[in-house]
Amino acid sequence: MKDPFEESLRDLLKAPPSEHDDDACLDRVLKTANRQVGAGDLFSMVGHWLEALMIGLNKGSAHLSPTSRSNSTDHKAQ
């Protein structure tokens, strides 16, 4: 599968300088690169958040114990 961003960069390199506006091409390339970096950062952040949630659940589950309303010493005294 070919990356459209990579293909657009290849097309820019192959095109003669007189065919395109350098500023417009640079703006387009930078916007695409920023979008890709932003998406990667977003997925990374969600991954770290999920990892932290799982660690918290794992650590917290060890402190859970079954409870009952009746006190075991009161039950034995009867």
C-alpha positions as CSV (number, residue, x, y, z in Angstrom):
1,M,0.0,0.0,0.0
2,K,1.4,3.3,-1.0
3,D,1.4,6.4,1.2
4,P,-0.4,9.3,-0.5
5,F,1.8,11.8,1.4
6,E,5.0,10.1,0.1
7,E,3.6,10.0,-3.4
8,S,2.8,13.7,-3.3
9,L,6.4,14.4,-2.1
10,R,7.7,12.3,-5.0
11,D,5.6,14.2,-7.5
12,L,6.9,17.5,-6.1
13,L,10.5,16.4,-6.5
14,K,9.9,15.2,-10.1
15,A,8.0,18.3,-11.2
16,P,10.1,21.1,-12.8
17,P,10.3,24.2,-10.7
18,S,8.4,26.4,-13.1
19,E,5.2,24.2,-12.9
20,H,4.3,24.8,-9.3
21,D,4.3,27.5,-6.6
22,D,6.9,26.6,-4.0
23,D,5.0,28.4,-1.2
24,A,1.7,26.6,-1.9
25,C,3.5,23.3,-2.2
26,L,5.4,23.8,1.1
27,D,2.1,24.8,2.8
28,R,0.4,21.7,1.6
29,V,3.3,19.5,2.7
30,L,3.5,21.1,6.1
31,K,-0.3,20.8,6.7
32,T,-0.2,17.1,5.7
33,A,2.8,16.4,8.0
34,N,1.2,18.2,10.9
35,R,-2.0,16.2,10.4
36,Q,-0.1,12.9,10.5
37,V,2.0,13.9,13.5
38,G,-1.2,15.1,15.3
39,A,-3.0,11.8,14.7
40,G,0.0,9.9,15.9
41,D,0.2,12.0,19.1
42,L,-3.5,11.5,19.7
43,F,-3.3,7.7,19.4
44,S,-0.2,7.7,21.6
45,M,-2.0,9.7,24.3
46,V,-5.1,7.4,24.2
47,G,-2.7,4.4,24.5
48,H,-1.0,5.9,27.5
49,W,-4.3,6.7,29.1
50,L,-5.6,3.2,28.6
51,E,-2.3,1.7,30.0
52,A,-2.6,3.9,33.1
53,L,-6.3,2.9,33.6
54,M,-5.3,-0.8,33.4
55,I,-2.5,-0.4,35.9
56,G,-4.9,1.4,38.2
57,L,-7.5,-1.3,37.9
58,N,-4.9,-4.0,38.4
59,K,-3.5,-2.4,41.5
60,G,-6.9,-1.5,43.0
61,S,-8.4,-4.9,42.5
62,A,-5.9,-6.4,45.0
63,H,-7.4,-4.3,47.8
64,L,-11.0,-5.5,47.2
65,S,-12.2,-8.1,49.6
66,P,-15.6,-9.6,50.2
67,T,-17.5,-7.9,53.0
68,S,-20.5,-9.0,55.0
69,R,-22.9,-7.0,57.2
70,S,-22.6,-9.3,60.2
71,N,-19.6,-9.1,62.4
72,S,-17.9,-12.5,62.7
73,T,-17.3,-12.1,66.5
74,D,-21.0,-11.2,67.1
75,H,-22.1,-14.3,65.1
76,K,-19.9,-16.6,67.2
77,A,-21.1,-15.1,70.5
78,Q,-24.7,-16.1,69.8
